[in-house]
Every structure is written in structure tokens, then in C-alpha cells.
Amino acid sequence: MKKVLLALLVSLGLQTQAQQPAPYFCCDSITYWTDQGQGFNIGLDTSNIVHNPDSIEVWWAVCTNGMCYSGDGMYDYFPQVTIYDTLKVAYDVYLYENGVAEVCSREDWLIFDGTNWVLYNMNTVGINELEFTWEDDGIIYDMVGRKLIEVKVGQMYIRNNKKYIRVK
């Protein structure tokens, strides 16, 4: 009897879970577009979203030369931006479906290439080595690089870029 009751409870639980489908969102399918007209026009492209959410909220931030401007909606216009600016464009998209919300956020750097706004690659392209000039200052250091006032017998130390061990 206990096994039958347990099987019945498990099947009811599985059926209850199956009746509540989880909403499916896909932040990777959201992109934005820009227009090279006067100022900076930007809009959200949701044509690749698999599901149709109940509602969408969009919050924009466009930063240039230390100033940031905010906007909202599927489309926005920033007249303060010129084609000579390097832009940091950020958005938060809130997708709502069946009482569940998903937030998609993104930040990009854009520059104007003469025709269009394009992604600005911020990858490191080179590292310059530091030039270090050593001076023989006579200061005594331990092996960790801390300055010492006195050195104990048997202790290793560094003076003028050379290692020593005190024996007397």
C-alpha cells in the first residue's frame, strides 16, 4: 500500500511540474543597430528571439568624453554624440514572460570608421618592458625584499644586488 501511495504522489508531483513550463529567453539572440546620421541613433533588434515575451523594457547608457547619457525604449537618439567620439554603449534589457523576468546586459566600445559605427577592439596589442636602473645603495635586504637593520649569523641577505650569508 505504501508503494502505491508513494508512486501516486510522485506521479502527481511530476505532472504538476510538467504543467508549468519554464519560460525560455535567449540573451545571445538580442543585438542592437546604429545609424550613422546626425547624432547617434540606436535601437534593439529582437528579430532572432525564439520566444515572444509578454513585455520588454530597454535602458540605454551612452558615454563619451567623460559624459554619460541615459535613455530608454526600443529605440533612442543621442544628439550629443558626434562621429569623432569613442563611445561606450551599454544596455539592460528586461524580458518578462509568465511573471518571470530575465535581464540581459551588454557593454561595447564603438568608433566611427568613416561610414558606420563599428566595435572597437580593446584587446592588448603589446606590452612594453619596464626599464629598471639599479643603484648600489648599500642597503641590506632579506630574501623577501624587506630592509634589514642588522643581519644575524647564518642569515642570508642581499646588498648591492648580490647575495651573502653572514658567517661571523
N, C-alpha and C positions, 0 to 999 in steps of 0.2 A: 504494500500500500504506500509506503514511504517513497519507493522508487517511482511509482506512478505520479504521486503528488509533486515530486521533485522535477520529473520530466515535464509535467504540465506547467509548472512555474517557469521553468527555463524556456519553454516554447512561447509562453506569453511575453516574457521579457524580450526575447529575440524579435517577436512580432512587433512589439511596441517600438523597439529601436529601428526596425525596418520602415515603420510608418513615418519617421521623422528624418527625411533626407537632409543631409548637411549641405548648406549652400556651397557652391563651387565658384571661387573667384580666381583670377589669374592676374597678378600684378605685372607679370612679364609681358602680357599682351597689351598693356597700356603704353602709348607713346604720346609725343606731342609734336606739333608742327609750328614752324615760324614763317613769317613773311618778311621779305626784305624791303617793305615800304617805309615810309616816313615813320620814325619811332620804332617801336618793337611790338609786333603782333604775335601772340602765342595762343594756341588752342590745344585741347586734349583730343587725341584720336583714340576712340574706343571701338573702332570697326573690327578689331580682332578679338574682342572679349567673347568668350564662349557662351556665358550666361548673360541674360538681360537683368541686371539688378533692379530692385524697386526704385532706388534713387541714387544719385551720385552728387557729392559735394567736392569742389575743387578749390584749393587755396594755393595761390602763386606767391613766389618771392623772387624778385629780380634785383640783383645787386651789381653796382658798377661804381668804380672810383670811391669806394667807402660809403656809398649811399645805397640803401635798400628800399625797394618799393613793393608794396603788397597789393594783391588783387584776388578776386575770386570769380568762380564761374567757369563754364566750359571754354570760354574764350575771354581774353583780356588784352588790353592795349596799354603800353607804357610809353608815353610821348617823351619822357625824359631821356630815353636811350638813343644814342647815336651809333652810326656804323663804325665809329672809331673806338668804341668801348669794348673791353673784355667783360663778358657777363658771367655771373654765377646765377644760374636758373635753378630754382627748387620748386617742387610741388608736393602737396599732400592730397591724395585722392581718397575720399571716404566712400566706400561702396556698401550699400545697405540692401539686404535681401532676407526676407522672413525674420526680421527682428535681429539679425546678426550683422555686425559691421566688420569690414576689413579695411585697413589703412595701407595704402601704397605710397611710399615716399621715394623721391629721387632728387639728386643734385647733379648738375652738369656745368661745365665751363664752356662758353661759346665765344667764338670770334667771327668777325665778318670777313670773308675771303675775297670780297670784291663783287660777288654775285649773291651768295647765300650765307646764312648763319650756319657754321659748322662746329662740331665738337672740337674743343681744344685739348689736345693730348697733354696731360700733366705728368707723364712719366719722366723719370730721371734719365737724362741723356749723357751725363758724365759727372765724375767726381774728381775734384782737384785734390791732390795730396797736400797736407799741411807741411809747411817748411818750418823746421824746428832748429833753432840755433842754440847749442849747448854752451853754457858758460861754466868754467871751473870756479865755483863759488866757495869751495872748501866746506860746505855744509855737509853734515853726516846724516844719512837717511837709513832707516831699517829696510828690510827686503820688501815691505809693503809700500814704501814711499813716504813714510812719516819721518819728520825731522827728529833727530835724537840730540840730547844734550850731552849724554855720556854713553860709552859703549862698555858693556860687561865683558869679562874674559870669556872666550869661546863663542861670542856672538858675531854673526855675520852682519856686515854693514856696507854701505855704498858711499864713496866720497869721490867727487870729480869723475863720475861716470865709470868707476872701477869698483869691483867687489873686493872686500877684505874680511879677514877673520882676526879678531883680537886674541893674541896668544898670551900676553903678559898683563 
